[in-house]
Amino acid sequence: MIYTRPVQLYEMDGMGIVHHAQYLHYLEEARLFAMKEKGYGYERLLEMGLASPVMNVSAEYRKTSAYPDILKVDIRLTEYNGVTFRFAYVITNGAGDTVFTGETRHCLIGASGLPERIPRRLPEVDSIMRTWLAEDTSD
């Protein structure tokens, strides 16, 4: 799934390029967009008292971006085991150059702060995740 966004002027650092921390924001934006597109927006999780923390992140910066680049974030679900899930990201610029690759791993937690077993607590989400994984790993 592709999420597209322009680089904002305020995202630039002192060297005139996108500050490296902004890419983590882009990943989060892409995840929230993808979840909504798949039919289960983050606001639904919040209403149920759930959150989806980042457990792990890896990042590789390949090329700089700057204002006014248009970035495309390709997000794919690459792993889901009923408790944790992993996304892979490739960010490209308007010229099609890869500027960033990375992964994030997540779980769902409730009030206890412990990971939830998604199939038991949220069978609808489990179904969405299994379908999404099959779509993204069959490409």
Stockholm file with secondary structure:
# STOCKHOLM 1.0

chainA/1-139         MIYTRPVQLYEMDGMGIVHHAQYLHYLEEARLFAMKEKGYGYERLLEMGLASPVMNVSAEYRKTSAYPDILKVDIRLTEYNGVTFRFAYVITNGAGDTVFTGETRHCLIGASGLPERIPRRLPEVDSIMRTWLAEDTSD
#=GR chainA/1-139 SS CEEEEECCGGGBCTTSSBCTTHHHHHHHHHHHHHHHHTTCCHHHHHHTTCBCCEEEEEEEECSCCCTTCEEEEEEEEEEECSSEEEEEEEEECTTCCEEEEEEEEEECBCTTCSBCCHHHHCHHHHHHHHHHHHHHHCC
#=GC SS_cons         CEEEEECCGGGBCTTSSBCTTHHHHHHHHHHHHHHHHTTCCHHHHHHTTCBCCEEEEEEEECSCCCTTCEEEEEEEEEEECSSEEEEEEEEECTTCCEEEEEEEEEECBCTTCSBCCHHHHCHHHHHHHHHHHHHHHCC
//
